[in-house]
């Protein structure tokens, strides 16, 4: 005779303040030749990275990647004509001093960063919250299972199976960077004060199957 069971989903949730941000910026340059556009882009990227040195960002927290070189077209008489070339490079920065985040962004823009893919906020040590989330999720699961068992005239027995999932929802704040012509005039009012850090919701879910006993 099979043993009756009950399966429930328990959830743990914590709301915490973020302690890090990932900033995605880029440098986009154009010129009449691919060589010149590439040269201009390299110079602009070097200027941005050099300007950020005062924030003491570890090298491993600044990642660069090339988006490529591609021709710039216009249409004339239903035909494409190449007018020049565009080069784009991407800069991903992890930063932990959130009070200076707006200032750091302004510095990067003023130095030549003219593209932005936004800022995402997170937490450096996610593992530090796992135990609390797991405890909440299991307590929630057991409370549900107790209620179902009582309603059916049973009491909870041993745990038969357990599976877990978890995720962290991170708010993202987007704002386009000023164009290259506007960048030298960028100031804190133009970018930094528009940032809203907010909070992070951390979730953990556990699915538990309990045996039921009379």
Secondary structure, 3 states (H helix, E strand, C coil): CCCCEEEEEEEEEEEECCCEEEEEEEEEEEECCHHHHHHHHHHHHHHHHHHHHHHCCCHHHEEEEEEEEEEEEEEECCEEEEEEEEEEEEEEEEECCHHHHHHHHHHHHHHCCCEEEEEEEECCCHHHHHHHHHHHHHHHHHHHHHHHHHHHCCEEEEEEEEEEEEEEECCEECCCCCCHHHHCCCCCCCCHHHCCCCCEEEEEEEEEEEEEEC
